[in-house]
Each structure stands twice: as C-alpha cells, then as structure tokens.
Amino acid sequence: MNTITPPALGYGILLIFGIFMIAVTYVFARWKRYRTIQGFLVAERDVSWWLGAVSIAASWIWAPALFVSVQSAYQQGLAGIFWFTAPNIIALLLYIFFAPRIRELFPNGYTLPQWIQYRLQSEGVHRMYLFPYFFYQLMAVAVQLFAGGHLVSLLTSVPFVHAMLIMAATVLIYSSISGLESSIVTDFVQFILIVLGVVIVVPWTISAAGGWSVMQQGFGGATGQFKNIFDPSVAFSFGIVTSIGLISGAISDQQYWQRTFAIKKKNLVPSFLFGALMFGIIPLALSALGFLAANETLDISLPEGTDISMIGLATVSKLLPASALTIFAVMLLSALYSTLDSGLNAASSLWVTDVVRKTEDDTKGITHSRAAMLGITVLGFLVAIAAETIPGFGLKHLWWIFNTVAACVVVPTVLSLYWNRLDARGVFWGILIAFVIGVPLFVTSNILDRPVWIVGSSLFIIAVSTACCVLFPKRR
C-alpha cells in the first residue's frame, strides 16, 4: 500500500493545513461582533443562504459520509450506498419544515434544549435533553479525531495520538477566535477543497482501474449479491437502522439547530434545500471507491488490523501514485475539520445557554464558550483513545451508538414543534425508558451481531418514546 512518506511530510501536511485554516479565520471571520454572545454563538443571526447552505453541507460531510459510505458500497453494493445516502439527504431536508417553524415559535433561541425548557417548562426534562445533546457533540468530536488519526497514521506513519493532538489543537485555536463565524467561513473553504478532491481523485481512480465497466463489476458489493438497491436483506438489517439513526441524529444535533438560529429566517429553506443536495453528491461520488474495491480482480485489501472503513483509502493507494494521496488526504481532512469545529461550537452553545445560562449582555459568556470548547475537545480525545483500545471496535460502531442515543429524543422534539398537547410527563418517561432499556438492548444486539435484535431495539426506542408522549398528553 502506498503511503505519504516520510512521516515528516505527514506532520507538514497537518501543520500547513492547520495554519491555513487559522489564517482564513483570522482574516475573514474576526469581526467585532464575535465579542458578544449573539455574535459568537449565532453570528448575529445574519448568515446568508449560500454560506448557510455550504456550511450545512460541509458539516454533514463528516467521518461516516467519507468512510462508512465507501464501506457500505464495498460490503453491500448499490443497496448499501442507497440506504446510506437517501436517509442522509432526507435528514437535512426535514429542516425545511422544522427550521422555519422553530424560528417562528422561538425567534431568539440558541439551542434545542432551550426551546424544550421554554415549551414544556420542566427542568427535569430539560436536564434529560442535555445528556443526548452533549453526548452527540462529544461523539462527533471523538469520531472525527478517531477517523482522522487513523487516516493520517495509515498514510504517513505519524503516530495515531500525535495526529489527533494536532487536529484537536488546530480546530480549537481557530474555533476560539470567533465561534460559529469561524466555523461557517472555514466550512466554505473546506467544502471547496472537498469538491476539488472528489473531482480530481475519483475519476482518476476509475480511469486507473480500467474505466466504468470495471467499477460496474463491483456494484453487487464484495459478495456480488447486492445489485438491487431495494434488496430486502439490506433494507431490513442496514436500511431501517441507518434511516432511524441518521434522521434521529440530524434532528438531535445542536449543530443544525445552531445554524437554524444563525441563518436569516427568510433564507432557511434554500439553505437547507441546497445544503442537502450539495451533501448528497459527495458520498455518491466516493461510493465509486467502494465498488472498485469490491471488484476482486483489482486485488484491493487493507493492512491487517486496519478498520474496514478505510477501504476507500486502500483503493486510492493501490491504483494511484503516492502523490495523489496528498490530494485525497487534504480532502478528507477538510471534511473532518468541518464537523469537528461544528461540534466544538455546538457544545459551547449548549454550555453557555443551558448550563451556565449567560445572558447576551454578560461579558463572561465568551470565556465560558471557549472553556466549553476546550472541555469537549479533551473529552473527545480521550474517548477516541479509549475506542482505539477496544478490539474489533470501529468507526461504524461509534456512529451507530451515538445515533441510537439521539433516537431517544427525536419524537418528542418533533412533537414539541407541532402538537400543543405534548406534556413533560410523557416526554420524561418516554426518554427514560428508551434510554434505560432500548440503548443497552441495541448495544448488546450489536455485540452479539443479531440483526433482528438490532432492528427491533431501534424500533422499540421510537415506539416507546412515541407511546409515552401520546398516553400522557397535557390535560385540557
């Protein structure tokens, strides 16, 4: 397998990329308004539709979109990439309805848990909501560091921990300069780099492999049996769980509620519409790498002990010269950084708004925001290291676990926007039962590799949270 050598070059790529992002932030996103809480957390609610769309797309192009998409195409062919991409796009398109609705009901909000507290007037439910919302950002940070550390280590022999440290420090520095403004500005630059990387690397790889016909031979996945995009076995085992997880994840992700409160109200629909469509192009294009890897005549494999989600990297490495890996690595790092900085900003908004509860005129709010960014970075780094020590534990497992936790609150969240009789009692018991019973059942089912149990536990979480909300409505 080709690599970017020597390791010093790997350190150089990380440092040059990091300095560039810090410089972009300092030059283009260091406005005076970042000194206020409203400026730091929601960019004065003045983000244009096109910057919002690019930021939405870039933030959603995170480790699963880069690596699990290719893994799905490799293992489950056309069916796998369909059931990965379609729910991803739908998850963002739902904000076409949710974003204008919450801005109408709660125009000066900052976070979704803050809205739940306002809507239900319950401290208990508010605190319960904070756990999955903070947990989601923690996992978002951990997953980007985990995937990025593996990427850089595999390509350059830079130690896994060193790569994560440089990534974490870079994003923490530029995110601390101007908060969400820094994330949105760097998202724009990072998305351009992602698109350029895809446009250059994917066609080049297909051509080097022998053309379209060679890729077509991998449409059925590694086993050759999944050419039907609606294959019932994939739809049941992967499709249901992935759809629930992705849609729940987007709705339970403060990153997109934060952007909902930051984008101009009139721009919300075009921002999320174009953001969803722009996102969809990336995993579909990258799936070509998975199809090529599934063609056994190309003899593409990973080094022993490497997570299967890196199969796309192995494809590029096998078919293209080592110099092409630099382009591919920069593209992947751009996508990982875009979600990493969004996670830091989302966590800081939750901390300032829902925990320390600083008001807009409190000068210490920015200090608390930056402290929260540091805290979530350190915790995410530790989780990534812990995940690395678990045998057989990979990116896909991390992704499924935090999406399942997010599923515990998705139904109450949607109902809070549209159902006047939603009551705190039903929300409390629904989330509690889903978390205490549903999440452990889901984790156990994955450990035992029981597809029926996995699907059943996902459906149980949705069903029980819905049932409790319906059975305990607000008294008339």
N, C-alpha and C positions, 0 to 999 in steps of 0.2 A: 504493500500500500504506500503510495506517495505521501510525503509529508512536506510541510514548510520547514526547511532546515537552514541554519542551525537554530537551537532554541532561542538564541539571542534575537533572531528575526521575529519570533513569536512575541517576545517581550516588546520589541519595537512596534509591531502592529498594534498591540494593545495600548501602548503609551501614546503613539501618534494619533490613533483614533480617539483616545480619551481627551488629549489636549485639543484636538479639533472640535469636539463637542463642547468642551468648556469654553473655548473661544467663541463659538457660534452663540452660545447662551449669553456670554458677557457682552457681545456686540449687539445682538438683535433682541434680547429679552430682558435687559437690565433697565427697565423703566422705573420712574419714580413711584408708580402705583404699586409696585411689589412691596412697598413698605407698609401697606395696610393689609388687614386680614382678608378683606374682599379682593384685593389685588393679588395677594399671594395664593389664596385658595381657589378663587373662581375667575381670575383675570378680569376683574371689574364687570363680569357678565357681558362682555363686549366682543366675544370671539366671532369672526366672520364664518360664513357657511363653508367656504373652501378650506380654510385652515382647520375648522372643526371636523370636516369630512376626512381629511388626511390624517389628523390626529386620531380619530376613531379607528380608521383602518389600520394605522401603524400600531396602535396599542393592542389591537385584537390579533395582530400577527406576532404571536409570542411562540414560546417553545413548542407547544402542541401543533400549531399551524405549520411550523417549519419541519418538525421531526416526526410527530405522530401521523401527520398527513402522508408523508412518504412511507412510513412504516405500514399504514393502513393499505396503501396501494400495493405495497410489496407482499403483504401477508394475505390480503383479501381482495385484491384486484379492483376492478371497476366498482364492485359493490362496496368495498371498503372506503374508497375515496368519495363515493356519492354520499354515504351515510356519515362521513366526516364533514364534508363541505356544506351540504344543504342545511343541516341544523345550525352551523356556524353563521351562515348568512341570515337565516330566519331569526336567530337570536338578536342580531343587531337591528333587523328590520322591525322587530316588535317595538323598538324605541320610537318609531314613527308615531305610534299611538301613545306610549307611556310618557315620553318626554314633554310634549305639549300639555298633556293632562296634568302632570305634577307642577309644571310652571304656572298653570292656571290656578291650581289649588294652593300652591305654596311658592309664590314667586321669588321670595328672598331666602330660600333654603340653601343649605350647603351639602347635606348628606341625606341618604335614605332613612337611616335610623332616626335622624332628627325629625323627619316627616312622620315616622311611625309614632314617635313620642307626642307630637302635635296632634295627630289623628286619633290616637287611642287614649291619650292622657294616662299612660301607665308606665311607671318607672320600671316595673318588673319586666314587662315586655320589651321596653327599650334596652335594658341591660342584656336581655336574652338575644336581641337582634345584634348587639355589638359583637358577640362572640363569633358568629359565622362571617360577619363583615370584616372584622380584623383578621380572622383566620384565613379568609380568602386572599387578603393582601399579603399576609405572611407567606402563604404557599406560592403566590405569584412571584414574590421576590426569590424564594427558595428555588423554584423551578427554573427561573431564568439563570440563576447562578449555577445550579446543578448542570443544566444543559450547556451553558457557556463554558464552564470549567471542563467538561468532558470534550467539547468541541476543540478548545484550544490545546488541551493536553494531548488529544489524539493526533492533532495535526503538527504540533511543534515540539512535543516532549516537555513543554513548560509544565511544571507540577500542577495538578488539579487545584490545590489550595491556593497557589500563587495566582493562577488565572482568576479565580473567584475574588481574591482580595483586590486585584487591580480593577476588575469590573465594578465591584461594590464601591470602591473609593471614588472612581471616576463619576459614577452616576450620583453618588451622594454629594459630591462637590458641585456639579452643575445644577442639580435639583435644588440645592440650598440657596442658590443665587437669587432666583425669582419665582420659585414654586411652580404652579401649574403653567405659567407663561413659558418657563424654560422647557417643560415637557412638550408643549404644543409646538414651539419653534424647532426644537431638535427632532420632534416627530416628522416634521416636514422634510428636513434634510435626510433623516434616516429612511423615510419612505422612498425618496428619490434613489438612494443607494440600494434599497431592496429591489426596486423595479429594474434598475440598471443591472444588478447582479443576475436577476432572473432572465432578463432579455439576452444577456451575454452567455451565461453558463448553460442554461437548459437547452437551447438549440445547438450549442456547440457539443454538448454531451450526446444528444441524439444523433447528430451527424457523425461523431467519432465512433458511435456504436454500430453504425451501418444504416441509419435512417429510420423513418417512420415504421416501416414493416417490421424491423427488429423490436421496436418498442411495443408494437401491437401483440407480439407473441407473449408479452408479459401481462396482458390485460386480465388474465384469469388469476393473477397472483402467483405466488411461489408454487402452489399446488396445481394451478391451471384450471380450477373449478369455479371461479367467481367472475365470469364474464358478464353475467346477468346482474345489472345494477340493483335489481329488486330481489336478489337471491334471498329466499326466506330464512335460511340459517343465519346469514349475516344480519338481515333486518332484525331478527329476534335477539340474537346474542350481542351484537355490536350496535345496531341501529337504535334500539329502544334506549339502552343505557346511555349512549352518546348523545342522543337527542335530548333526553331529560337533563343530562349533565351540562351540556352546552347552553341550552336555553336557561336553565336554572343559574348557571354560572354568570351569564351576561346580566340577568335581572338582579342577581345578588352581588354584583361587582360595583363597588363605590366608584371605580374609575369612570364608568359611563354615566352614573348619576352626577358625578362631579362635573363632567363635560356638559351634561344636560343643564346644570345651573350656570355654566360659564358661557355657553353659546347664546347669541342673541335669540330671543324667543321666536322671532319670525324665521330664523334660519335653522331651527331644529329638524324639521322634516327633510329638507335637502341634505343637511349634514349627515344624518343617519342613513338616508337612502343611498347616497353616493359612497359613504363610508363602507356600507355593507357590500356594495358591488365591487369597490376597489379591493376590499379584502379578499373576496372570492377568487379573484384572478390568481393570487399567489399560491394557495395550496393546490389549485387545479394544475398550475404550471409545474410546480415541484413534484406532483404525483408522477410525472414522466420518469423521474429518477427511480421511483419505486418500481414502476413497470419494467424498466431496463434491468434492475437488479433481479426481478423475478424471472427474467429470461435466462435459463440455466446455461445456455450456450456461451454467455458472456463471462461465466465463472466469477461472479462478484461475491465476495464474502467479507466478514468483519474479523479483525483480530480476536483471538479468544478472550472472553471476559468483557468484551465491549457491548454496551447496551444496543439492542436491535434497532432502536430509534435512530441510530447513526448510520443506517444503511444507505441513505442518500449521499452522505459524505463519502462512503466507501465507493459508491458508483462514480462520483466525480473523480475521486482519486485514481480509480482503476482506468478510466477512459481518457482523462485529460492530463496534460503535463502539470508538474508541480506548481508552475506559475499561476495556473488557473485557480488553484486552491486559495490563493491570496484574495482573489476577487470574491470567491464563494464565501470565504471566512468573513470578509468585511460585510457582505450582505447579511449573513446570519447574525453577526454581532449587532448590526443596525437594528434588526428585528428584536433581538433580546433586550437591547438597551431601551428601546421604545416602551416596552412593557415594564421593565424594571423601574424606570423613572416614574411611570404612571402609578405603579404600586406604592412607591415612596410618597408621592403626592396624595394619593387616596388615603393612605394610612394617616398622614399628617392632618388631613381634613377631618377624619373621624376623631382623632385625638383632641384636636382643638375645639371642635364643635360639640362633641358628645361626651367627652370625658372631663377636660378642664373647663370647657364651656366659656371660652373667652368671647367677649363682645367685639364688635367691629372697631370700637374706639380704644381697645385695650392694646397698648404698645407691646406687651409681652407675648401677644399671640404669635408673632413671627418666630420668637425664640422657642416657644413650645412646638411650633410646626417643625422647626429644624431638629429639635431634640427627638421628636417622634420619628423623623426620617432616619436619624442615627439608630434609634432603638430597633426599628423594623429591619434595618439593614443587618445589624448584628444578629438578630434572631433568625433572619432568613439564611444568613451564612451558616449558622450553627445547625439549622435544620438540613441544609444541603449536605453538610459534612456527615450528619447522622444518617441520612438516606444512603450515602455512599457506602456506609459500613454494613448495610443490611444485604445479605446475599440474595440475588435474584430480584432485588427491588429496583425498578427503573422509572423512567420519566412517565410512562403511561400510568403507573400505579399512583404516583403523586397527583397526577392530573385528575384521575377518577375520584380519589379520596376527597379533594377539596371541592370538586363539583358536587359530590354527594352531600357534603355538609351544606353547600349552598342550596341544594334542593329542599332542605328543611324549611326554608323561609319563603320560597318562591310564590306559593299560592297565597299566603296572607299578604304578601307585597302587592300582588296584582289586585286582590280584592280590596285592599285599602284605597286604591285609586277609583274603584267603580261601584263598590257595594256599601251603601250607607249603614247597613245593619251589622257590619263587622264589629265584633266585640273583643275586648282584650282577653277575656276568659278562653274563648275558642282559639285565639292565636297562641296563647301561652301553652295550653295543653297540647295543641297540635304540634308545635315546635318541639316541646319536651319529649313527647312520645316518639316522634320521628327521629330525634337525635339519640335518645337512650336505647331504642330498640332497632330502628332502621339502619343507622350508620354502623353499629357493631355487626349487624347481620350482613351488611354489604361488604365490609372489610373481611369478615370470616369467609364469605362466599368466594371472594377473590383469592384468598389464601388457598382455599380448597379447590379452586378452579371449577366451580359448579355454575354453568351458565344460567340454568333455570333459577337458581337461588339469587344470582346477581340481578337478573331482570326483576324477579319477584320483590327483592328488597328495595329496588329503585321505585317500583310502582307502589309499594307499601308506604314509602315516605310521602309521596304525592297524595296518596289516598287518605292517609290518616290526618295529614295537615288540613286537607280539604274538608274531611268529615267533621273534625272538631270545630272548624270555623262555621260550618253550616248548622251543626247541632247546638251550638251555643251562640245564637245571634243576639244582638243588642235588643233589649226589651223595648217594645213600642211605648 
